[in-house]
Amino acid sequence: MPAHAPDQQSDSRHEDPLARERAHLAASRAALRAMREDVEALDIKDVTANWVNAEVLNRQIEERITALADLAHAPLFFGRLDYEEAPADATGEGGGEERFYIGRRHVHDAHGDPMVVDWRAPVSQPFYRASKKEPLGVGRRRRFGYTGGELTAYEDEDLTDASGTERASALLQAEIERPRVGPMRDIVATIQPEQDEIVRAGIGGTVCVQGAPGTGKTAVGLHRVAYLLYAHRERLARTGTLVVGPNRSFLRYIEQVLPALGELNVAQATVDDLVAHVEVRGTDSAEAATVKGDARMAEVLRRAVRSGVTMPVDPVVVVRGSRRWRVPAYEVEEIVRELLARDIRYGAAREALPQRIAHAVLVRMEQAGEAPDDRVQDAVARNPAVKAAVKAVWPAVDPAKLVLRLLSEPEFLAEHAAGLLTEDEQRAVLWAKPARSVRTAKWSAADAVLIDEAADLVQRTPSLGHVVLDEAQDLSPMQYRAVGRRCTTGSATVLGDIAQGTTPWATASWREALAHLGKPDAAVEELTQGFRVPREVIAYASRLLPAIAPGLSEATSVREAAGDFAVRAVAGPDALDDAVVAACRAALRREGSIGLIAADARIPALATALADAGLPHLAPGEETTADARLTLVPASLAKGLEYDHVVLDEPTAIVTGEPDERTGLRRLYVALTRAVSGLTVLHAQPLPTALG
């Protein structure tokens, strides 16, 4: 199934099919420009009732104009479906051959007829799913090849012969292996059937994707968001969507994927962004962070939040005019105990308490022959005596102050952690030097998550329609709860790889993680077929799996090329920097991006070595260009990133730089699997035993 250049193929109906396809591309681009110009020409002066409506409509028009931009680097269509015979409609009309061009967005001509069909539309699905065994009515599938934005080749696949063998697509392979320069790009042209099933899964359920390196799990998650926005736009426009990534570098790397697909209103954040109630200026030991991230802390906080509730000892006496209405203490206590038993949010119960007391007063008024209405009840609820009673019985709780007290006062923590945390665990989370106030405290990232939990116990966190959680294997149970609060009434797409869990609290199983997320019934899908990492590289990295994730299936690679792969020993630490610089120079002679990945502690020395050698380098997240293709990457930030060629410095230093060996080997597994085309491993120390 070779790709065809202009002089390699003829068509019985067209002398030059490539010229015809180029003409369709040009016509489609012209139609897209016309669609954009139509929106730009809209005059809304006489169609809006007020300035607020005008502002909203103007913003929607601006977003539509942006979505209709013709991106020069993104081909308008990448495939074509030729149906043998279209099905007739209910009247028997129709039928005959139909042809659809599949692209990143819908484009129609002046008459409204489609020139390019959105890849998310139902009619596009056979482009990803059809095969010779199940052609789905498709007679021919055509893929297009582009060079510099220009259509230069096409490739046809005849699906009518069920006896024929399936052959790999050369253009598909070329697109997968195209060098990476700049941020992450979409994969609409290369989505595989198993990926497409996940992308098009319904919005009603949560999907968890366990994906080995290079299987495209991040891209699948982002394309799932784009698909859901297409299929359920009005619903998600009301409820919102969110992509949660592990760090800002990762978010910068993926931030252009959704806009390239025409989706502009998807928020992106890290877990730290979600729980940013206080300024994080401190750090925890691994032991303290592990305990603070444990799900048992949720119950400790629940007890602490409710600890201020006390039973009344005095009646509530409300004076209205010349009358005094008395609610005895035992009756107020019954109300308080009932609210506690209902286990509703602390703040909601506190807001309900004055209304319940006021209702008791109104009952007495009615018994006395009065006819009070809702306005009277609201007035009684605001009565100073009622407000004073509520303040005494059910005091307001400041989440940050509550957590501050838990971490500062051993007696308070011991009271609410009894039977949950051991004495050693309590000592681990207590601050050595208690802070004076919320503002002066050196909060850690784990502390901020505790405050978020406490805040939700007081007042419910608003829920979004859909949340994508990437690199989820690294989250603590309390972090899962924080994300889960943002999609309690919505759904989620959870992406990760157990083998790449590089925190001491990394999840042991997806079922456990999904329970903490509040989605225990989520479907778990596994992607093991890699499209990015070369065969030799993934096979080498998989040597670590028995030590870091013995239950996982070993990943395979569909890449035709084995890739450039070398492991080189260097004669002593003094020669290592020079060897690394030489390897970077050699990599820069190739096309594409280069990532130099090293243990965090080695980064300053390597930065100096690169500068002395006159090799400029970027930091993770900074966009590579044709003139700046080398990125110096601390191993702690490598997750989720990818480079055409990776130079890996001193594997043993990466392992020993972590709190324990398993975490270190997982960090090494991540670093080894960032390469798209080639990997060079340089070491002066002996390699870790697990690498064999």
Secondary structure, 3 states (H helix, E strand, C coil): CCCECCCCCCCCCCCCHHHHHHHHHHHHHHHHHHHHHHHHCCCCCCCCCCHHHHHHHHHHHHHHHHHCCCCCCCCCEEEEEEECCCCECCCCCECCCEEEEEECCCEECCCCCEEEEECCCHHHHHHHHCCCCCCCCEEEEEEEEEECCEEEEEEEEECCCCCCCCCCCHHHHHHHCCCCCCCCCCCCCCCCHHHHHHHCCCCCCCEEEEECCCCCHHHHHHHHHHHHHHHCHHHHHHHCEEEEECCHHHHHHHCCHHHHCCCCCCEEEEHHHHCCCCCECCCCCHHHHHHHCCCHHHHHHHHHHHCCCCCCCCCEEEEECCEEEEECHHHHHHHHHHHHHHCCCHHHHHHHHHHHHHHHHHHHHHHCCCCCCHHHHHHHHCCHHHHHHHHHHCCCCCHHHHHHHHHHCHHHHHHHHCCCCCHHHHHHHCCCCCCCCCCCCCECHHHHHHHHHHHHHHCCCCCCCEEEECCHHHCCHHHHHHHHHCCCCCEEEEEECHHHCCCCCCCCCHHHHHHHHCCCCCEEEEECEECCCCHHHHHHHHHHHHHHCCCCCCCEECCCCCCEEEEEECCCHHHHHHHHHHHHHHHHCCCCCEEEEECHHHHHHHHHHHHHCCCCCECCCCCCCCCCCEEEEEHHHCCCCCEEEEEEECHHHHHHCCCCHHHHHHHHHHHHCCEEEEEEEEECCCCCHHHC
